[in-house]
């Protein structure tokens, strides 16, 4: 009320605003009832103490507008009545959302926003602070239901979860209050959004004083709740770090001085100033009590408000009543000025209420410090919200600190613009701690989506932000980092000559190839010796050449695969080993058939000719060549990029093309090897001067063992290991054949030359014949006299 009187006196002193008009006012008491509000409103309109509707019995200065009421329930009744006459009503305290309906209340304006706008603003504060786990305390009436529903809708859209929505009854219900306090005590949410009146909020606060609830942050759409910390002992401990909103207002120059020199005697028509005086100075007026009670201070009317402490708002700030008076004054100014500009003389002493109402809806002016004052289409003031935080000083005093501002007119999408101090620190309120990059959220069953567990991203996926719902797949050319928070480029790898393993395998291949050539040279130098001539020396030469190629074909598996190397790898390997194994088979068959010849002219002797052995090798090799030709013609091998075997690398390898033909090639080679081993194994006991059948059996046993172990290793290996296993198998089997067959012969040729003579050969045959005769006599079977077979 003081700001109302101050505004009128300030306007009357102004030389710029309504310079030729003096504003007056009258104060009426509604008695805080609907009946009283309607009676006083009708009395004001008709200028009668006992009003008669639609009849005015007195004339005088025109009545411009009605300012009030503070309570929404009274303003609704008044607005319905005043709307019938299009009489302007400007409220500075009624925030009920329904009053924004211009169809029901066409003449109602207010210098504050509706509860829905302020409720929406306070939800934006929660969203801005990224509080995702909150409690809502709302009044159990239409406003509480509407405000809480709006808050739940806005917060849910923003991803905020509500742990509890608690409705406080209008009447004092200790059981319900106790139930609410118990739920808040068990709650894990630290932020409480309040849509309550002071009376209901006090009941909750009193209940919380006796329970160990701490660390909660209270958020309200106004700052009135925060003032309770100044009046109720101990409440400041509960309301510490509370946030509230206050309509943004400018400073009124001279208002603190006006209050300092205010006296009840200056405005005797103000029926409220004496009650204000008693409340402020804790005194009693003398005429109200015939007897003076000891210890009761009497009001003199000369007390000064200069040094009084005000909780909020600051006494230098313009409040809603001050803005209401100035809005009406500017509307009068605009109405008069607009009439003169259009040639319509509008006298300040003679105008219709609807004319002022039209001007009031369009009013637009600035306060002395530049704040714009205007109304929206619903008659609500277009304003900003100041954000206050309840803090304690080092001395322990509770006070409100301005920490930011919310501007509903500037929005980012569906969010209001929120400005806060940079150094503002606020607690967190979450159901689950934030998932770091590299983790994704896994919802907990039966809980809101804000409650989750954090699961690390699997191989090949990443999460580069906090609280990601799911991990993202890395591109094929990249892999996930160790922390799973980003993707790194994958490097191409293959078994290269330069790396240690590749270099060692290449050396072994060259060594075996060189060893085969060296043995071939030894055999060529001693080609007429009995050791070399035994068992078809041509087959020995062919076998040594094929073993040299087998060792060298391992080099095709090293280095970066290309089209040519992929075509030659497996085919060269298959043909070279087929020639080698078929040569061993031919040598083994030669030994077996040689001991079956019992007389000259036997048909089996035809099979011992050099051409027969060569035919075995040619036929066996030709069949393998046909298989390889079909393979290359239908589905040849080709270079491929393996993205799966090694997560951090791209393995450059040869794709075998047709897997069926590839395994047919290997199967044919395996069949040939098993057949050769079987024949050699059966002939291992035949007498032989140089014991070659045993060497053939041993070498083929090594060969079959290596390639039997190769199959499971080849299928289980990944990446470069696949190539390594195949190279090792090639070299191991080559070494087995070369060492098992030719090293013993080289040992005789080079180190035991005495055994590489015809005389030693004859002695060996005689001793063999004698042993064979003894064996045959024991078994009583006719003996045959095998001949030493040399070609």
Phi, psi and omega in degrees: 000324180298320179292330177297311180294319181298320181295317181295316179295323180292320179293319180295334178275346186286139177268355184249327181258117182049060185297330183254017183232137176248125180271141174236173181206158171226146182249130182235145183253117180280349182072014178060033177227154178295319180299314180295322180295316180292321180297313181293325178294314179293324177297323178292321182289320186266353182060032180234143175290323174247088192292144172244118184304142175064023179218128179244124185259350181235151177237151180178209179298140182294149177266117188276310186199167177243130180254117180141180357263179180279331182265137184294322182297325178283323181295327179298313180295318180295320183293326177295320180289312183292332179295332179295329182258004185053038181266126185298134174232125180239113180262146178242011181216348183269119184241014181299130184300328184296338181290351176280353180282109184281349175284318179280325186231073187292336185253011183269130175230161177207147182264040173204172181266168178285165179298328181293321179293316179292325177294320177295322179295320181288330174292327177295329177294319178296318180295320181295321179282358178060038172277118185250006184216101189228165173245144176245123174252117184227151177290143181276062176215187184299317180296315181299318179295316183291316181293317180293323178295318178296317180297317180297319180296313182292317182291321179295321177298325180275003178088013179271138181256145180255118178285311178221146166242106187252126180255123181270126183292155180291322179269157182288111178236101184297324179296317180292319178298318180295322178296319179295317180297320179295319178295321179291329178292324180276349186292149174260349177285139182258354182247130180239119178267124191250127170232069186226158169280165181299321183296314179291324180294325178298321180299318179294317183295319178298321178293328182281343181294334185263000182240152181281072176249119181217160177083004179277145179250122180263132181236124184232156179280358174214181183253005182295323179297326183291335179291343178297333180294340180272343186249334182253122180299134176087345183292333182298333177292326180281321185270010178298137181068029177280147178244140177214161181249147176219139180300133182292129181219160180265178182268140178261108180294127177095350182292320176299322178292323178299316178293325183296326182254012179288135177226145179300331182290342182284331182230073182296339180283349180279106184282351183259347188292328180291322176294322176299320182294317179296320181291321184287316186258003177053055181224175181229139178287141186299320187289349181278347180221127181289329179244142181264120178282140182296133179092352179268127181277136179266144178277132178259340183088352179257004178298152182250138177271008188297317186258013180284145179266133179243130183292306182187151348286178178296144185293341179272357181271146176284131178257183187294324179295318177301315180295324180297316180296314181294325178297318179294320180296316179292325177295319176299317179299315181294323180296315180292316181294318180296322179295320179292324182292331182256015177075011179252110182284117177250109182279136179294345179260355183214092177210160180268149181302322183296332178294317178292325179298318178298317179293325181292323179294330183260005185298142181204110181213174180239145174284166181306331180261017169093008180278130181280137177241122177200165180247150176272186184296339179268003181081009178269147180292133174277111187216169173254167179243128171275139180259124179244146177235132176283122182227159176254136176284165176305334179278353179096003179279142180268131177210166182260134181239130177285120186240356180171192184207148175242129180247104181293338184282335178256112185234152174248095186072243179258009183252141173282155178282125181243124177247128181228159175295145184292327184268013181287128179247128180233149177287169178259154176219097182225152175282323178227145178296149183298140176279126181289163172304140185100354179233155175235159182277137174240110184301145174273136182294135176078013180232161176299166185292345177285346179259118187206168171249159181256127180240131180295146179291141178286174179300135179088000178233161182212162174220109186265004179227166176285150172055044176281138182293327179208157179281152180258148179281137174286149173301160183300329183277003184227166177225159183281143180291173181298325179276355181060029180253359177196171178250140180245149180293137178275140180264147178278134180228155172199166181283098186266159176295330188286331183284155187305316182296314179297321179295317180294317179296321178296319179297317179297319179297315179295322179297314180294320178296317178295322179296320178296319177295320179297316178296320177299321177295319178298317181294321179293323180292324181249040186293338181264003180282153181303324182295317182286322183288336181296138175059046168066093181293334178296321176295325178296318178298315181296320180295320179294320178295319180293323177293326175297317177294323178299317179293319182288331181294342176296333179294335179293339181275352179263155180088175181289125180297139175231177181298317183291315180294324178295323178290327186270337187305290188288325181292316178297315178301314184294314182292317182297316180287330176294318177298318181295312183292320178294329175293319177296320178298317179296319178296320181293318178296325179298316180296314183297314183290329181298325181275356176265352179280116184252340181212158178293145180084006178294143183296334181293336180299334178298326181286350180268003180288155179302328180294327180294316179296320179295324180297322178301314181294317182294316182296313181297318181290324181297319179297321177292323178296321178297315178300316179295323178296317176298319179299311181291332182280329185263304183215079186286160174296155181208155177294140183218159178248113181272112182265356191254321190301311182239117186300326186267356184225159170254113183275119176273117185216171176265122174277132190287356181075246179278110179293330181295312181292324179301315180284338172293319177298312178295322180295320178295318178296321178293319177299318179296320181291318179295319178297317179296316179298321180296315179296316180295322181294321180290333183263008186294338183265359180292141181292136179207133183299319183261004174056037185291329182298323177292323178293320177298318179296316181295317181294320179289330175296317176298316181300310181294324180295318180298314185280339172291319176289336182295320188301306179293325179293322181295322182282332181271340182286154179226147175068224181294338182296330179298314180293320181298318180297318182291319178297316180299319180295319179298312183291321181294316179292324176296315178296324179296315179292316182294315182285322184289329185262316193257335181297316177300322179292321177294327178298316179291316184295316187269324187252337179234063183296339179295335180272354182257051181227162181291325180297314180294327180295318179295318178297323178294323180291320180297316180295325178293318181297319180297316180295322181292323179296319179297318180294320181290323178296320180295326183268354180059046178237149177297143181256150174247152184254095180291149179258144173296130187253118177227141178233000000 
